[in-house]
């Protein structure tokens, strides 16, 4: 039975550009992002042998940003832990960047950094707007307090100049 792919808005490893295969015993950035066909096969793999067939005998499945790696020696009858890893929403818990075919890891990293900078700037603008709004409200409250103080002062002067006369 073919499994449904996670919704594209979910920040999970299946939808991430940085899911890759990496040569065993070699350090550094190697490998390529899994293509659409490889991702679909991976999602529908029912056991570790099918996953190993997909990655090849000399490679392991991993995150290019080194958030996780699938160990080849893990012994379990099915790959439910891997399926959970691939489909779990990891929003704000990793270096997620949406998969785009044909983009190199370096380019995806640069685009990811640009997006993060853009989001930071937007957050700064939002905070500035909120601070500006709060400042305006504070000024209105201060102006109303000043007007109330002036009105009370005028009333006190008027009351002093026009003392209340007792009724006759």
C-alpha positions in Angstrom: 0.0 0.0 0.0 1.5 3.4 -1.0 1.7 5.9 1.8 0.5 9.5 1.3 3.2 12.1 1.1 3.2 14.7 3.9 1.5 18.0 3.1 4.1 20.4 1.5 3.5 22.9 4.3 4.7 20.5 7.0 8.3 21.1 8.0 9.4 17.5 8.0 12.5 15.8 6.7 10.6 14.3 3.7 9.8 17.8 2.5 13.3 19.2 3.3 16.0 19.8 0.7 18.7 18.5 3.0 17.7 14.9 3.1 20.5 13.0 1.3 22.5 9.9 1.0 26.1 10.1 2.2 29.1 7.9 1.5 30.1 5.7 4.5 33.4 6.5 6.1 33.9 9.9 4.4 33.5 13.1 6.3 32.4 16.4 4.8 29.6 17.5 2.5 28.9 14.8 -0.1 25.9 13.3 -1.6 22.9 14.9 -3.3 19.4 15.7 -2.3 17.0 12.8 -2.8 14.9 13.4 -5.9 11.1 13.1 -5.9 11.3 9.4 -7.0 13.8 8.5 -4.2 11.7 10.3 -1.6 8.6 8.4 -2.7 10.4 5.1 -2.5 11.9 6.0 0.9 8.4 6.9 2.3 7.0 3.5 1.0 10.0 1.4 2.1 8.7 -1.3 4.5 11.9 -2.5 6.0 15.6 -1.7 6.3 16.6 -3.8 3.3 14.4 -1.7 1.0 16.0 1.4 2.5 19.5 0.0 2.0 18.6 -0.9 -1.6 17.6 2.7 -2.1 20.7 4.3 -0.5 23.1 1.7 -1.9 25.6 -0.5 0.0 28.2 2.2 0.6 25.9 5.1 1.6 23.7 6.0 4.5 20.6 8.2 4.7 21.1 11.4 6.6 20.4 15.1 7.0 23.0 17.2 5.2 22.8 19.6 8.1 23.8 16.7 10.4 20.6 16.8 12.5 20.3 13.0 12.2 21.6 10.0 10.3 20.0 6.6 9.7 22.4 4.0 11.0 22.7 0.9 8.8 23.3 -1.4 11.7 20.0 -0.7 13.5 18.0 -3.9 13.8 14.3 -3.6 13.6 11.7 -5.5 11.5 10.2 -2.3 10.0 11.3 1.2 9.7 8.6 3.0 11.7 11.2 5.1 13.6 12.5 6.3 10.2 9.0 6.9 8.9 8.2 9.0 12.0 11.5 10.9 11.5 10.7 11.6 7.9 7.1 12.8 8.5 7.2 14.5 11.9 6.7 18.2 11.8 10.0 19.7 13.0 9.1 23.3 12.7 11.7 25.4 14.6 13.7 22.3 15.5 16.0 22.0 12.6 17.5 23.7 9.5 14.4 23.0 7.2 14.5 24.3 3.7 11.8 23.2 1.2 12.9 20.7 -1.4 13.5 22.1 -4.9 14.8 19.8 -7.6 18.1 20.8 -9.2 19.3 23.1 -6.5 22.8 22.3 -5.0 23.2 22.2 -1.2 25.3 25.3 -1.1 22.7 27.3 -3.0 19.9 25.9 -0.8 21.9 26.9 2.3 22.4 30.5 0.9 18.7 30.7 0.1 17.8 29.4 3.6 20.1 32.1 5.1 18.4 34.8 3.0 15.0 33.6 4.1 16.1 33.6 7.7 17.5 37.2 7.3 14.2 38.3 5.6 12.2 36.7 8.5 14.4 38.4 11.1 13.9 41.8 9.4 10.2 41.3 9.2 10.1 40.3 12.9 12.1 43.5 13.7 9.6 45.6 11.6 6.7 44.0 13.4 8.3 44.7 16.8 9.0 48.3 15.7 5.3 48.7 14.6 4.1 47.3 18.0 6.5 49.6 19.9 5.3 52.6 17.9 1.7 51.7 18.5 2.3 51.3 22.2 4.2 54.6 22.3 1.2 56.4 20.6 -1.2 54.9 23.1 1.0 55.9 26.0 1.1 59.5 24.6 -2.7 59.6 24.4 -3.0 58.4 28.0 -0.4 60.9 29.2 -2.2 63.7 27.3 -5.6 62.7 28.8 -4.0 62.6 32.3 -2.5 66.1 31.7 -5.9 67.4 30.5 -7.6 65.9 33.6 -5.0 67.5 35.8 -5.5 70.9 34.2 -9.3 70.5 34.5 -9.0 69.7 38.2 -6.7 72.7 38.7 -9.2 75.0 36.9 -12.0 73.6 39.0 -10.0 74.1 42.2 -9.2 77.7 41.3 -12.9 78.3 40.4 -14.0 76.7 43.6 -11.6 78.9 45.6 -12.8 82.1 43.9 -16.5 81.1 44.2 -16.9 79.6 47.6 -20.1 77.8 48.1 -22.7 79.9 49.9 -24.8 78.2 52.5 -28.5 77.9 51.6 -30.8 80.4 53.4 
